[in-house]
């Protein structure tokens, strides 16, 4: 979404300056080219080396490269280069300078020379933020057309609790994405995604599991986030990493743990996509110690695990949507349709192990989307990222307007 965008990140003298390093990293991940300007106050908290490493560009805080070189850093060129300037954190001191045009530093010279949109993320103690002068100065920046990303409430550096914590880098990046990309289809939506297998313990050493890699669920989480959703990804044990900052990952092991996590999150979600391969059964008892090899044969008593999708289907509200997965080996459409109807789903994604390149562990998949009323659409074999796009496109169509 930010590919090719040129962004200046201005960092001022606040303890929250460390968060700016993560902000720069996220902007670069999203494809932006970033240059960093530090105030003299920021140098008390962070180093130029950190930001030059993350941005892969020189970092400036003065009008010359160094005091002895006499080589001038052109603040006008930098200002006119940018598509946006983000000041994060914005201290009370720099806020006052920006509101009143006090151009006494390289940072302020860059700011005063910009023609691009300005976004600011204030960070200061609660009483400073609530002071009348701060409110007046922020209002003045808004009158200039600047976007103010409001601070959060929480514990502050002073030890007090209140409003003044700089917005998290993920929040700021989302504001930037919205500015350049417009409102994405799932902007403001919260989606629960499950992924991977569950491991059902037999004893402290052994477990019952399956071959799910989690690739499909993770691809769905990334695509949902790319289209603007905030995603809670509840995943079983997998060797995968969620990249998008809008994804909150919750790691679980067993079906019981996944069930608890989903029941807790789903009431505040707009949709759920159940891509995990949850075990249908678990050992009736888990041995406290490792079971030793004994008889030639060994029987293990099993009991059903919670049916997570069915539980969510029962608690689903009118505004919520539930999407399930069915991996079948025979009578695929019949079994998938029955599962969708029993569990009150709005759509089900049918996989078949009959197709080469589909199923567990692969980088590709072949799906059929099925809706109530015997409506279905079959897709060819595709990379799982492309499959995720097809599924999320269908989810967008399902969402209430």
N, C-alpha and C positions, 0 to 999 in steps of 0.2 A: 504493500500500500504506500510506502514512503520511498520506493525506488526512485533514485534520481533527485530527490529533494535535498536541498542544501540548508542546513540548520546550524545556527550559532547557539551554543549553550553557554549562558552567562552564569557563573557561580560566584556567590557573594559570601561574606563572612558570617557563617552560621554553622552550628554543630551539624546541621542537616546536610552540609556540603558533601559528606561521604555518600549520601544517596544519589548525588549527581553523577557519580561514577557509574552506578547501575543504570541511570537514565541514559547516559551516553552509550553504554553497551547495548541497551534495548533499541535505541534509535538506529544504531549501526546494523543490528540484526535485522531490522525491518527494511534495510536498504538505503537509509539516508546517509549522506555525507555530512560529517559533523566537524565543526571547529569550535574550540573551547576558549572562552575568555574568562580570566580570573581577576577578581578585585584583589587589592593588597590584603584586605581582611580575609579573603578565602585562603590565601597562602598560609594563614595561621592554622588551618585545619586540614588542607589537602595539598598534594604536590603536583606540579605540572607533568611530571613523568607518568603518573597514573593516567592522566587524561590523554596525553600524547600517545601512550601505548594503546588505549582503548579506541581512540578516534582515528589513529594512524595519520594525524595531522599535527603540526606544531601548535603549541599552546602559548597564548600571549597574555601578559598582564601589564605591559609597559609599552611606551612609544618606540623603544629601541630594542634590538635583539639582546644586547647586554650593554652595560653602562659604558664600556670602553670601545665598543665597535663603531658607534655612530651610525649604524644601519637602522634606518627608519622603518617601523612597521606601519603600513598605510591603513589606518582605521577606516577610511572612507571605502577603499576597495573591499575590505572585509564586510562592511555593513551592506554594500550594494550587491555583494555576492550571494547573500542569504535569501532563501524563500521564507524563513521564519526565524525569529529569535526567541529562545525560551530562557527565562531567568529563573533558575531553580537551584538552590533556595534563594528567595528574595528576602533579605534582611530588612528590618525597620529602617536602618540607616540608608541603604540603597534605595528603598521605596521612597523615602523623603526626597532624595536627590533626583530620582526619575520624575516625581510629581512636580518638582520645581525647576527642573532643567539645570541643575548644578553640575556643570560639565568640568570636573576637576580631576579626571583620571582617564586612562585609556578605555576602560570599560564604559564610562559614560560617553566618551567621544564616539565609540562604536554605536551605542544605543541611540544617541542623538542624530546619528547619520543614517540610520536605517530607514528604508521605505517599505519594508516587509511587515507582515503581521507580528505582533508581540504577544507572547503568552508568559504569564508570571505565576509562580507558585510560592506564596508567602510562607515564611517559617520564623516563628518567634515565640516568646513566652506568652502565656494566656493574657496577662494584664496588658502587655504591650500590644497584642493583637486587638484587644477590646478598647484600647485608648481611642479617644475621639480623633486625635491627629492621624492615627493609622486608618481609621474608617474614611476620613476625609481624603487622605492621600490615595487610597485604593479607588475611591469614587472618581478621583481625578484621572487615574490611569484608565478607568473604564470609559471616561469621557473622551479619552484619546483614541478609543477603539480597541484597547488592549483586552485580552481575555485573561480573567483571573481564575485560576484553579484553586478553589477554596481549600484551606488547611483542614486536617482532620482533628478530631478530639482524641485525647489519650494522655499518657504520661509524657511529660516534657523534660528537657534537660535539667531544669531547675528542681525537678522532683514533684512539681505540682501536677495536677490533673486538669486538663481543660483544652480549649481549642487553640491551635497554634502549630501542631505538627504538620510539617510539609506533606502534601499529598504524596502518596506512594508513586514511584516511577511508573508503575503499570497504569495508574490512573492518568498520569500526565500523557503517556504515550497514546492512550485511548482517545484523549482529547485532541491530540495532534492528528491521529488517524481520522477522526470524525471531521476535522477541519479540512483536510486535504481530500478525503475520500467521500465525504458526505455521509449520511446515515446509512449504515450497512443493514442488510435485510433483518439480521437478528440483534441489532443494537438494542440494549436494554433488557434482553432476554437472558435468563439463567437456565442452563441445561445441565442435567445430570447424565454422565456417561459411565457405563461400567465396561471394564476391559480385562482381558487375560483369564487365566484359570483360577480355580481355588484349590488349595491344598488342604486335605482333610487328614489330620494326624491319626496315625495308628499307635505310635509310641513316640518317645522323644527323638527318634532317629528317622522313622519311616512315615510316609504319607501316601494317600491316594490322590492322584492328580490327573491332568490330561495334557494334550499336546498344544493347547492354545498358546500362541506367542504374544497376543495382545496387540498385534500390528494394526488390525482393523479398528479396534476401539481407539487406539492412539491417533490413527489417521482421522477418525471422525471427530475427536476432540480438537485436533488442530484445525480442521476445516470449519467446525462450528465457531471457534474463536476467530478465525480469519473472516468470517461473515458477521462478526460483531458480538457474538454471544459471550457471556461469562460462563465458564465451564467448570464444574466440579467433576473430576475424573477419579472414580473409585476403581482401583486396579488391584488385581491379584499379583502374585510374585512374577515379575517379568524383568527382562534386561533392556528396558526401553526408557527413553527420557522425553518428557513433555517440554516443548520449546517455547510455545507462545505464553507470554506473561499473563494472559487472561485465563489460563488453566490453573486451577488449584488441585493439586494431586493429593489423594488420600490412599495410602497403601494398606492393604489388608491381606490376610492369608486364607482364612476359611470362609465358607458360605455364610456362617453365622455372623462373622465380622462384616462381610459385605452387606448382608441384610440390615444390620444395625446402622451402618453408615448411610445406606440408601433411604431407610425409613426416617432418618434424622434430616436429610437434605431435601428429599422430594417435596415436602410441603411448601418450601420456599422457591421451588423451581417452576418454570413454565413448561418444561418438557423433560423426558427421560429417554435415553437410548440405551437399551440393555444389550450390549455387545459381548459381555463376558460369557465365558463357558463355565457356568457354575456347576459344581458337582451335584448330582441328583441325590446321592446317598453319602453318608459318613459313617464311620465306625460307631457302634452303639456305645462303646466304652474306649477311652484312651488309656493305654497302659502307662503307669508312672515310670517304669523302667523299660529299657530295651528288651524286647521279647527275644528269647534265645531260640535258636534252631532246635527243633525237637522231632516230633513225629513226621512221617513221610507226607502226610496231608495236614492241612490246617484250615479250620473254618473261622470266618470272621463275621460276626453278627453286625448287620447294617441297619441304619434307620434313615428316613427321609430328611433331607435338608430343607430349609425354608424355601418356598417358592416366591422369590423376590418380585418377579414381574407380576404375578397374580396379586400379591399384597399391594403393590403400587396401583394396579388396575382397580382394586376395590376402593382405594382412598383417592383416586383421581378426581379432581374437580373439573367443572365445565371448561375452564380456561386452559387446562393442562392437556398435554399430548403425550402419549406413551407409544414408543416404537420398540419392537422386539426383534430378535434374530432366531431363525430356525435352521439348524444344520441337520439335514436329513440324508438318508441313504436309500429310501424307497418311499413310494407314494408321496413324493415331496410336497406338491401343492396341497393335497388333501390334509396332510399332517400339519403343515404350516398354517393353513386357513383355520383349522380347528383350534390350534394353539392361540391364534390371534383372537378368536371369538371367545374362548374360555377365559382369557386373561384381560379382556376389555381393552385391547390395544387398538390404536388408530392406524397402525401400519406394521407390517412385518417384513423383514428382509430374509429371503430364502437363499441359503447356500446349499449346494449339493456336492457331496464328496465323489459323485460320479464323474465330475469334470476335472481333467488334468489341469493343474495350476491354480485350483481353488481349494479353499479349506485352510487347515491349520498350517502355520509355519511358512507359508508362501508370501511372496511380495505382490501377488496378483489375486484376483478374486472374480468370480462370475456370480451375479446375483439376479434374483427376480423380486421386484417389489410387489407386494400384495396389499390391497385395501379392502375394507368391508364392501359387500355387494359384488364380490367376484371380479373386481377390477384388478388387473395386474399388468406389469410392464417388465419385460425381460431385457437384460443388458448382456453384452458380450464380455469376454475376458479382458480385464483392465488392471493396471496397477492399483493397489489399494488406495492410494491418494486420489485417483480419479473416481474410484468406486465411492469413496467418502463424499466427493463433490456431488455425485448423482443422488446419494442418500440425503445429504443436507439440503439440496435443492428441493427434494420432495418434502422434507420437514418444513422448510420455509412456507411451502404451499399449504401445509396442514395448519400452520399457526393461525389463530384468530386474528382478524384485522383490527 
